[in-house]
């Protein structure tokens, strides 16, 4: 995606099994006993409504990375840019 901000969120947890990767953005799917299965579904919906994308890479026993891409906003031919402060 050109003219976009990219955010990568990674962990070193247990990872997600390959057979579950396709399901993680489905409403009410959870790989946890106490999960509602709404968190990633809601994230996916919000990001999509903003013309962005979210993808995941995971390896069992190593961890998971989510990459979020959001386009810069354009309002009345004035380009607004996102700036991150650390």
Gaussian input, Z-matrix of N, CA and C with variables (Angstrom, degrees):
# hf/3-21g

backbone

0 1
 N
 C     1     B1
 C     2     B2     1     A1
 N     3     B3     2     A2     1     D1
 C     4     B4     3     A3     2     D2
 C     5     B5     4     A4     3     D3
 N     6     B6     5     A5     4     D4
 C     7     B7     6     A6     5     D5
 C     8     B8     7     A7     6     D6
 N     9     B9     8     A8     7     D7
 C    10    B10     9     A9     8     D8
 C    11    B11    10    A10     9     D9
 N    12    B12    11    A11    10    D10
 C    13    B13    12    A12    11    D11
 C    14    B14    13    A13    12    D12
 N    15    B15    14    A14    13    D13
 C    16    B16    15    A15    14    D14
 C    17    B17    16    A16    15    D15
 N    18    B18    17    A17    16    D16
 C    19    B19    18    A18    17    D17
 C    20    B20    19    A19    18    D18
 N    21    B21    20    A20    19    D19
 C    22    B22    21    A21    20    D20
 C    23    B23    22    A22    21    D21
 N    24    B24    23    A23    22    D22
 C    25    B25    24    A24    23    D23
 C    26    B26    25    A25    24    D24
 N    27    B27    26    A26    25    D25
 C    28    B28    27    A27    26    D26
 C    29    B29    28    A28    27    D27
 N    30    B30    29    A29    28    D28
 C    31    B31    30    A30    29    D29
 C    32    B32    31    A31    30    D30
 N    33    B33    32    A32    31    D31
 C    34    B34    33    A33    32    D32
 C    35    B35    34    A34    33    D33
 N    36    B36    35    A35    34    D34
 C    37    B37    36    A36    35    D35
 C    38    B38    37    A37    36    D36
 N    39    B39    38    A38    37    D37
 C    40    B40    39    A39    38    D38
 C    41    B41    40    A40    39    D39
 N    42    B42    41    A41    40    D40
 C    43    B43    42    A42    41    D41
 C    44    B44    43    A43    42    D42
 N    45    B45    44    A44    43    D43
 C    46    B46    45    A45    44    D44
 C    47    B47    46    A46    45    D45
 N    48    B48    47    A47    46    D46
 C    49    B49    48    A48    47    D47
 C    50    B50    49    A49    48    D48
 N    51    B51    50    A50    49    D49
 C    52    B52    51    A51    50    D50
 C    53    B53    52    A52    51    D51
 N    54    B54    53    A53    52    D52
 C    55    B55    54    A54    53    D53
 C    56    B56    55    A55    54    D54
 N    57    B57    56    A56    55    D55
 C    58    B58    57    A57    56    D56
 C    59    B59    58    A58    57    D57
 N    60    B60    59    A59    58    D58
 C    61    B61    60    A60    59    D59
 C    62    B62    61    A61    60    D60
 N    63    B63    62    A62    61    D61
 C    64    B64    63    A63    62    D62
 C    65    B65    64    A64    63    D63
 N    66    B66    65    A65    64    D64
 C    67    B67    66    A66    65    D65
 C    68    B68    67    A67    66    D66
 N    69    B69    68    A68    67    D67
 C    70    B70    69    A69    68    D68
 C    71    B71    70    A70    69    D69
 N    72    B72    71    A71    70    D70
 C    73    B73    72    A72    71    D71
 C    74    B74    73    A73    72    D72
 N    75    B75    74    A74    73    D73
 C    76    B76    75    A75    74    D74
 C    77    B77    76    A76    75    D75
 N    78    B78    77    A77    76    D76
 C    79    B79    78    A78    77    D77
 C    80    B80    79    A79    78    D78
 N    81    B81    80    A80    79    D79
 C    82    B82    81    A81    80    D80
 C    83    B83    82    A82    81    D81
 N    84    B84    83    A83    82    D82
 C    85    B85    84    A84    83    D83
 C    86    B86    85    A85    84    D84
 N    87    B87    86    A86    85    D85
 C    88    B88    87    A87    86    D86
 C    89    B89    88    A88    87    D87
 N    90    B90    89    A89    88    D88
 C    91    B91    90    A90    89    D89
 C    92    B92    91    A91    90    D90
 N    93    B93    92    A92    91    D91
 C    94    B94    93    A93    92    D92
 C    95    B95    94    A94    93    D93
 N    96    B96    95    A95    94    D94
 C    97    B97    96    A96    95    D95
 C    98    B98    97    A97    96    D96
 N    99    B99    98    A98    97    D97
 C   100   B100    99    A99    98    D98
 C   101   B101   100   A100    99    D99
 N   102   B102   101   A101   100   D100
 C   103   B103   102   A102   101   D101
 C   104   B104   103   A103   102   D102
 N   105   B105   104   A104   103   D103
 C   106   B106   105   A105   104   D104
 C   107   B107   106   A106   105   D105
 N   108   B108   107   A107   106   D106
 C   109   B109   108   A108   107   D107
 C   110   B110   109   A109   108   D108
 N   111   B111   110   A110   109   D109
 C   112   B112   111   A111   110   D110
 C   113   B113   112   A112   111   D111
 N   114   B114   113   A113   112   D112
 C   115   B115   114   A114   113   D113
 C   116   B116   115   A115   114   D114
 N   117   B117   116   A116   115   D115
 C   118   B118   117   A117   116   D116
 C   119   B119   118   A118   117   D117
 N   120   B120   119   A119   118   D118
 C   121   B121   120   A120   119   D119
 C   122   B122   121   A121   120   D120
 N   123   B123   122   A122   121   D121
 C   124   B124   123   A123   122   D122
 C   125   B125   124   A124   123   D123
 N   126   B126   125   A125   124   D124
 C   127   B127   126   A126   125   D125
 C   128   B128   127   A127   126   D126
 N   129   B129   128   A128   127   D127
 C   130   B130   129   A129   128   D128
 C   131   B131   130   A130   129   D129
 N   132   B132   131   A131   130   D130
 C   133   B133   132   A132   131   D131
 C   134   B134   133   A133   132   D132
 N   135   B135   134   A134   133   D133
 C   136   B136   135   A135   134   D134
 C   137   B137   136   A136   135   D135
 N   138   B138   137   A137   136   D136
 C   139   B139   138   A138   137   D137
 C   140   B140   139   A139   138   D138
 N   141   B141   140   A140   139   D139
 C   142   B142   141   A141   140   D140
 C   143   B143   142   A142   141   D141
 N   144   B144   143   A143   142   D142
 C   145   B145   144   A144   143   D143
 C   146   B146   145   A145   144   D144
 N   147   B147   146   A146   145   D145
 C   148   B148   147   A147   146   D146
 C   149   B149   148   A148   147   D147
 N   150   B150   149   A149   148   D148
 C   151   B151   150   A150   149   D149
 C   152   B152   151   A151   150   D150
 N   153   B153   152   A152   151   D151
 C   154   B154   153   A153   152   D152
 C   155   B155   154   A154   153   D153
 N   156   B156   155   A155   154   D154
 C   157   B157   156   A156   155   D155
 C   158   B158   157   A157   156   D156
 N   159   B159   158   A158   157   D157
 C   160   B160   159   A159   158   D158
 C   161   B161   160   A160   159   D159
 N   162   B162   161   A161   160   D160
 C   163   B163   162   A162   161   D161
 C   164   B164   163   A163   162   D162
 N   165   B165   164   A164   163   D163
 C   166   B166   165   A165   164   D164
 C   167   B167   166   A166   165   D165
 N   168   B168   167   A167   166   D166
 C   169   B169   168   A168   167   D167
 C   170   B170   169   A169   168   D168
 N   171   B171   170   A170   169   D169
 C   172   B172   171   A171   170   D170
 C   173   B173   172   A172   171   D171
 N   174   B174   173   A173   172   D172
 C   175   B175   174   A174   173   D173
 C   176   B176   175   A175   174   D174
 N   177   B177   176   A176   175   D175
 C   178   B178   177   A177   176   D176
 C   179   B179   178   A178   177   D177
 N   180   B180   179   A179   178   D178
 C   181   B181   180   A180   179   D179
 C   182   B182   181   A181   180   D180
 N   183   B183   182   A182   181   D181
 C   184   B184   183   A183   182   D182
 C   185   B185   184   A184   183   D183
 N   186   B186   185   A185   184   D184
 C   187   B187   186   A186   185   D185
 C   188   B188   187   A187   186   D186
 N   189   B189   188   A188   187   D187
 C   190   B190   189   A189   188   D188
 C   191   B191   190   A190   189   D189
 N   192   B192   191   A191   190   D190
 C   193   B193   192   A192   191   D191
 C   194   B194   193   A193   192   D192
 N   195   B195   194   A194   193   D193
 C   196   B196   195   A195   194   D194
 C   197   B197   196   A196   195   D195
 N   198   B198   197   A197   196   D196
 C   199   B199   198   A198   197   D197
 C   200   B200   199   A199   198   D198
 N   201   B201   200   A200   199   D199
 C   202   B202   201   A201   200   D200
 C   203   B203   202   A202   201   D201
 N   204   B204   203   A203   202   D202
 C   205   B205   204   A204   203   D203
 C   206   B206   205   A205   204   D204
 N   207   B207   206   A206   205   D205
 C   208   B208   207   A207   206   D206
 C   209   B209   208   A208   207   D207
 N   210   B210   209   A209   208   D208
 C   211   B211   210   A210   209   D209
 C   212   B212   211   A211   210   D210
 N   213   B213   212   A212   211   D211
 C   214   B214   213   A213   212   D212
 C   215   B215   214   A214   213   D213
 N   216   B216   215   A215   214   D214
 C   217   B217   216   A216   215   D215
 C   218   B218   217   A217   216   D216
 N   219   B219   218   A218   217   D217
 C   220   B220   219   A219   218   D218
 C   221   B221   220   A220   219   D219
 N   222   B222   221   A221   220   D220
 C   223   B223   222   A222   221   D221
 C   224   B224   223   A223   222   D222
 N   225   B225   224   A224   223   D223
 C   226   B226   225   A225   224   D224
 C   227   B227   226   A226   225   D225
 N   228   B228   227   A227   226   D226
 C   229   B229   228   A228   227   D227
 C   230   B230   229   A229   228   D228
 N   231   B231   230   A230   229   D229
 C   232   B232   231   A231   230   D230
 C   233   B233   232   A232   231   D231
 N   234   B234   233   A233   232   D232
 C   235   B235   234   A234   233   D233
 C   236   B236   235   A235   234   D234
 N   237   B237   236   A236   235   D235
 C   238   B238   237   A237   236   D236
 C   239   B239   238   A238   237   D237
 N   240   B240   239   A239   238   D238
 C   241   B241   240   A240   239   D239
 C   242   B242   241   A241   240   D240
 N   243   B243   242   A242   241   D241
 C   244   B244   243   A243   242   D242
 C   245   B245   244   A244   243   D243
 N   246   B246   245   A245   244   D244
 C   247   B247   246   A246   245   D245
 C   248   B248   247   A247   246   D246
 N   249   B249   248   A248   247   D247
 C   250   B250   249   A249   248   D248
 C   251   B251   250   A250   249   D249
 N   252   B252   251   A251   250   D250
 C   253   B253   252   A252   251   D251
 C   254   B254   253   A253   252   D252
 N   255   B255   254   A254   253   D253
 C   256   B256   255   A255   254   D254
 C   257   B257   256   A256   255   D255

   B1=1.4532
   B2=1.5281
   B3=1.3248
   B4=1.4511
   B5=1.5230
   B6=1.3292
   B7=1.4605
   B8=1.5230
   B9=1.3204
   B10=1.4574
   B11=1.5180
   B12=1.2932
   B13=1.4570
   B14=1.5227
   B15=1.3154
   B16=1.4638
   B17=1.5201
   B18=1.3124
   B19=1.4632
   B20=1.5221
   B21=1.3290
   B22=1.4540
   B23=1.5225
   B24=1.3195
   B25=1.4594
   B26=1.5231
   B27=1.3217
   B28=1.4710
   B29=1.5150
   B30=1.3340
   B31=1.4561
   B32=1.5268
   B33=1.2951
   B34=1.4656
   B35=1.5213
   B36=1.3286
   B37=1.4550
   B38=1.5150
   B39=1.3206
   B40=1.4587
   B41=1.5218
   B42=1.3306
   B43=1.4612
   B44=1.5199
   B45=1.3267
   B46=1.4655
   B47=1.5242
   B48=1.3177
   B49=1.4670
   B50=1.5268
   B51=1.3318
   B52=1.4749
   B53=1.5252
   B54=1.3123
   B55=1.4725
   B56=1.5291
   B57=1.3314
   B58=1.4617
   B59=1.5255
   B60=1.3155
   B61=1.4679
   B62=1.5288
   B63=1.3232
   B64=1.4626
   B65=1.5274
   B66=1.3194
   B67=1.4697
   B68=1.5240
   B69=1.3305
   B70=1.4703
   B71=1.5192
   B72=1.3369
   B73=1.4613
   B74=1.5293
   B75=1.3250
   B76=1.4664
   B77=1.5261
   B78=1.3511
   B79=1.4662
   B80=1.5260
   B81=1.3019
   B82=1.4599
   B83=1.5318
   B84=1.3366
   B85=1.4642
   B86=1.5271
   B87=1.3141
   B88=1.4569
   B89=1.5151
   B90=1.3014
   B91=1.4499
   B92=1.5160
   B93=1.3332
   B94=1.4645
   B95=1.5236
   B96=1.3096
   B97=1.4607
   B98=1.5212
   B99=1.3275
   B100=1.4600
   B101=1.5238
   B102=1.3228
   B103=1.4577
   B104=1.5205
   B105=1.3387
   B106=1.4633
   B107=1.5237
   B108=1.3182
   B109=1.4568
   B110=1.5142
   B111=1.3142
   B112=1.4661
   B113=1.5281
   B114=1.3131
   B115=1.4629
   B116=1.5152
   B117=1.3187
   B118=1.4617
   B119=1.5269
   B120=1.3210
   B121=1.4693
   B122=1.5254
   B123=1.3309
   B124=1.4705
   B125=1.5248
   B126=1.3364
   B127=1.4694
   B128=1.5231
   B129=1.3155
   B130=1.4617
   B131=1.5263
   B132=1.3054
   B133=1.4703
   B134=1.5301
   B135=1.3128
   B136=1.4718
   B137=1.5248
   B138=1.3124
   B139=1.4689
   B140=1.5277
   B141=1.3253
   B142=1.4640
   B143=1.5287
   B144=1.3302
   B145=1.4733
   B146=1.5240
   B147=1.3224
   B148=1.4684
   B149=1.5325
   B150=1.3259
   B151=1.4704
   B152=1.5244
   B153=1.3256
   B154=1.4545
   B155=1.5125
   B156=1.3131
   B157=1.4650
   B158=1.5239
   B159=1.3138
   B160=1.4551
   B161=1.5280
   B162=1.3098
   B163=1.4628
   B164=1.5205
   B165=1.3208
   B166=1.4610
   B167=1.5176
   B168=1.3217
   B169=1.4633
   B170=1.5163
   B171=1.3169
   B172=1.4499
   B173=1.5170
   B174=1.3148
   B175=1.4545
   B176=1.5275
   B177=1.3197
   B178=1.4586
   B179=1.5180
   B180=1.3238
   B181=1.4525
   B182=1.5141
   B183=1.3328
   B184=1.4671
   B185=1.5211
   B186=1.3207
   B187=1.4578
   B188=1.5057
   B189=1.3371
   B190=1.4613
   B191=1.5165
   B192=1.3315
   B193=1.4612
   B194=1.5161
   B195=1.3188
   B196=1.4534
   B197=1.5196
   B198=1.3236
   B199=1.4604
   B200=1.5216
   B201=1.3311
   B202=1.4571
   B203=1.5259
   B204=1.3209
   B205=1.4647
   B206=1.5229
   B207=1.3275
   B208=1.4610
   B209=1.5216
   B210=1.3348
   B211=1.4656
   B212=1.5245
   B213=1.3269
   B214=1.4556
   B215=1.5217
   B216=1.3133
   B217=1.4634
   B218=1.5211
   B219=1.3145
   B220=1.4539
   B221=1.5197
   B222=1.3283
   B223=1.4531
   B224=1.5289
   B225=1.3231
   B226=1.4648
   B227=1.5198
   B228=1.3433
   B229=1.4629
   B230=1.5269
   B231=1.3109
   B232=1.4581
   B233=1.5179
   B234=1.3156
   B235=1.4625
   B236=1.5345
   B237=1.3071
   B238=1.4525
   B239=1.5227
   B240=1.2860
   B241=1.4557
   B242=1.5142
   B243=1.3049
   B244=1.4572
   B245=1.5182
   B246=1.2800
   B247=1.4570
   B248=1.5319
   B249=1.2977
   B250=1.4613
   B251=1.5277
   B252=1.3013
   B253=1.4506
   B254=1.5031
   B255=1.2756
   B256=1.4574
   B257=1.5022
   A1=107.32
   A2=116.86
   A3=122.49
   A4=109.69
   A5=116.63
   A6=121.55
   A7=112.14
   A8=115.20
   A9=120.81
   A10=110.09
   A11=115.27
   A12=121.53
   A13=106.97
   A14=116.07
   A15=120.88
   A16=108.43
   A17=115.55
   A18=122.90
   A19=107.30
   A20=117.06
   A21=121.34
   A22=108.28
   A23=115.75
   A24=122.55
   A25=107.04
   A26=116.40
   A27=120.79
   A28=111.06
   A29=114.37
   A30=120.21
   A31=109.27
   A32=115.27
   A33=121.16
   A34=109.23
   A35=115.38
   A36=121.50
   A37=112.54
   A38=114.97
   A39=121.07
   A40=113.79
   A41=118.04
   A42=121.31
   A43=112.19
   A44=115.01
   A45=121.98
   A46=107.62
   A47=116.38
   A48=121.10
   A49=109.59
   A50=117.39
   A51=120.97
   A52=113.73
   A53=118.04
   A54=120.03
   A55=112.61
   A56=117.67
   A57=121.05
   A58=113.47
   A59=117.91
   A60=121.37
   A61=111.49
   A62=117.65
   A63=120.99
   A64=112.57
   A65=117.93
   A66=122.00
   A67=113.80
   A68=118.63
   A69=120.00
   A70=114.98
   A71=118.27
   A72=120.39
   A73=112.18
   A74=117.36
   A75=121.39
   A76=110.19
   A77=117.65
   A78=119.86
   A79=111.08
   A80=115.65
   A81=126.30
   A82=114.38
   A83=117.86
   A84=119.11
   A85=108.16
   A86=116.31
   A87=121.66
   A88=109.38
   A89=115.39
   A90=120.94
   A91=111.61
   A92=115.87
   A93=121.29
   A94=110.01
   A95=116.10
   A96=120.33
   A97=112.66
   A98=116.77
   A99=119.52
   A100=112.96
   A101=119.02
   A102=121.59
   A103=113.00
   A104=115.51
   A105=120.43
   A106=111.73
   A107=116.82
   A108=120.61
   A109=113.30
   A110=117.08
   A111=120.06
   A112=113.56
   A113=118.29
   A114=121.91
   A115=114.26
   A116=118.25
   A117=120.91
   A118=111.57
   A119=117.66
   A120=120.38
   A121=110.22
   A122=116.81
   A123=121.14
   A124=110.41
   A125=117.31
   A126=120.71
   A127=110.92
   A128=116.42
   A129=121.24
   A130=111.08
   A131=116.83
   A132=121.71
   A133=111.06
   A134=117.79
   A135=121.78
   A136=110.33
   A137=116.60
   A138=120.85
   A139=110.20
   A140=117.80
   A141=121.51
   A142=111.90
   A143=117.07
   A144=121.41
   A145=111.20
   A146=116.85
   A147=121.89
   A148=111.07
   A149=116.40
   A150=123.68
   A151=112.74
   A152=115.65
   A153=120.76
   A154=111.63
   A155=114.06
   A156=119.48
   A157=109.19
   A158=115.03
   A159=122.16
   A160=107.11
   A161=115.53
   A162=120.42
   A163=108.92
   A164=115.52
   A165=120.38
   A166=109.72
   A167=114.63
   A168=122.58
   A169=105.72
   A170=116.23
   A171=119.52
   A172=110.61
   A173=114.62
   A174=121.56
   A175=107.79
   A176=116.25
   A177=120.48
   A178=110.30
   A179=115.75
   A180=122.05
   A181=114.84
   A182=117.37
   A183=120.70
   A184=112.55
   A185=117.02
   A186=120.29
   A187=112.82
   A188=114.44
   A189=122.49
   A190=109.49
   A191=115.66
   A192=122.17
   A193=109.11
   A194=116.00
   A195=122.95
   A196=107.48
   A197=116.22
   A198=121.54
   A199=107.95
   A200=114.97
   A201=122.29
   A202=107.36
   A203=116.73
   A204=121.96
   A205=107.94
   A206=115.39
   A207=121.30
   A208=109.02
   A209=117.27
   A210=119.40
   A211=110.75
   A212=114.74
   A213=118.68
   A214=107.37
   A215=117.06
   A216=121.22
   A217=110.32
   A218=116.38
   A219=121.93
   A220=107.22
   A221=115.40
   A222=119.68
   A223=107.98
   A224=117.18
   A225=122.21
   A226=111.87
   A227=116.44
   A228=123.59
   A229=113.45
   A230=118.10
   A231=122.48
   A232=107.11
   A233=116.89
   A234=120.26
   A235=109.67
   A236=114.61
   A237=121.13
   A238=107.21
   A239=118.10
   A240=120.06
   A241=110.50
   A242=114.61
   A243=120.51
   A244=108.60
   A245=116.93
   A246=121.95
   A247=108.27
   A248=114.92
   A249=119.67
   A250=108.64
   A251=116.27
   A252=120.80
   A253=108.15
   A254=114.42
   A255=119.93
   A256=109.54
   D1=119.54
   D2=179.64
   D3=-80.26
   D4=149.61
   D5=179.68
   D6=56.13
   D7=52.54
   D8=-178.58
   D9=-136.64
   D10=158.82
   D11=172.14
   D12=-98.18
   D13=141.56
   D14=179.84
   D15=-120.36
   D16=130.75
   D17=-179.82
   D18=-121.67
   D19=126.47
   D20=178.41
   D21=-115.73
   D22=127.51
   D23=178.89
   D24=-119.78
   D25=120.96
   D26=-175.48
   D27=-128.08
   D28=154.94
   D29=172.71
   D30=-137.71
   D31=171.34
   D32=177.91
   D33=-116.44
   D34=37.71
   D35=-177.87
   D36=-80.66
   D37=-156.37
   D38=-174.74
   D39=-78.21
   D40=-13.39
   D41=179.72
   D42=83.73
   D43=176.02
   D44=-179.19
   D45=-119.14
   D46=131.96
   D47=180.00
   D48=-62.18
   D49=140.21
   D50=-179.04
   D51=-52.89
   D52=-36.46
   D53=-179.13
   D54=-71.33
   D55=-13.51
   D56=179.79
   D57=-100.09
   D58=-14.50
   D59=-177.26
   D60=-54.81
   D61=-43.63
   D62=-177.24
   D63=-67.12
   D64=-18.62
   D65=-174.65
   D66=-96.78
   D67=-15.99
   D68=-166.82
   D69=-64.25
   D70=-21.61
   D71=178.27
   D72=-95.31
   D73=0.57
   D74=178.01
   D75=-76.18
   D76=134.65
   D77=176.36
   D78=-58.49
   D79=138.17
   D80=176.57
   D81=73.73
   D82=4.95
   D83=173.83
   D84=-89.61
   D85=131.54
   D86=176.03
   D87=-144.54
   D88=138.77
   D89=175.09
   D90=-92.10
   D91=1.89
   D92=-179.10
   D93=-110.62
   D94=148.14
   D95=179.38
   D96=-65.37
   D97=-33.30
   D98=-176.90
   D99=-100.78
   D100=4.73
   D101=-177.44
   D102=-80.00
   D103=152.66
   D104=176.80
   D105=-93.12
   D106=-18.99
   D107=-178.32
   D108=77.65
   D109=19.46
   D110=-179.11
   D111=-106.34
   D112=-23.68
   D113=-173.69
   D114=-55.64
   D115=-58.82
   D116=-177.89
   D117=-71.61
   D118=-30.62
   D119=176.38
   D120=-63.76
   D121=-43.00
   D122=178.36
   D123=-66.93
   D124=-43.46
   D125=176.94
   D126=-57.37
   D127=-47.04
   D128=179.83
   D129=-59.31
   D130=-43.76
   D131=-179.30
   D132=-64.09
   D133=-46.58
   D134=-179.74
   D135=-62.27
   D136=-46.89
   D137=-179.11
   D138=-63.02
   D139=-42.82
   D140=178.52
   D141=-62.35
   D142=-40.23
   D143=179.50
   D144=-63.75
   D145=-22.07
   D146=177.74
   D147=-99.71
   D148=19.51
   D149=176.98
   D150=61.23
   D151=31.59
   D152=178.69
   D153=-108.94
   D154=-172.10
   D155=178.12
   D156=-143.04
   D157=156.40
   D158=174.92
   D159=-134.24
   D160=133.35
   D161=178.37
   D162=-132.60
   D163=163.95
   D164=-176.21
   D165=-136.44
   D166=142.60
   D167=170.27
   D168=-130.11
   D169=134.61
   D170=-177.42
   D171=-148.26
   D172=147.38
   D173=175.60
   D174=-134.75
   D175=126.35
   D176=-179.44
   D177=-57.16
   D178=133.67
   D179=178.72
   D180=79.13
   D181=-3.81
   D182=-177.82
   D183=-117.42
   D184=-42.42
   D185=179.74
   D186=139.61
   D187=-175.04
   D188=-174.04
   D189=-137.02
   D190=144.78
   D191=174.56
   D192=-128.70
   D193=130.06
   D194=173.19
   D195=-107.92
   D196=133.52
   D197=176.74
   D198=-116.06
   D199=122.31
   D200=179.08
   D201=-110.04
   D202=129.34
   D203=176.95
   D204=-121.10
   D205=124.88
   D206=178.99
   D207=-127.60
   D208=132.50
   D209=179.17
   D210=-71.52
   D211=152.41
   D212=171.83
   D213=-65.10
   D214=143.73
   D215=-179.61
   D216=-78.74
   D217=145.13
   D218=174.80
   D219=-122.83
   D220=126.74
   D221=-177.48
   D222=-135.61
   D223=117.70
   D224=-179.60
   D225=50.31
   D226=48.53
   D227=179.66
   D228=60.98
   D229=13.50
   D230=176.79
   D231=-108.58
   D232=117.50
   D233=-176.55
   D234=-84.22
   D235=125.46
   D236=176.54
   D237=-97.92
   D238=131.48
   D239=179.75
   D240=-111.69
   D241=145.48
   D242=178.60
   D243=-85.57
   D244=136.28
   D245=177.25
   D246=-126.87
   D247=129.76
   D248=179.47
   D249=-97.39
   D250=136.19
   D251=174.42
   D252=-115.96
   D253=135.30
   D254=-178.77
   D255=-110.88

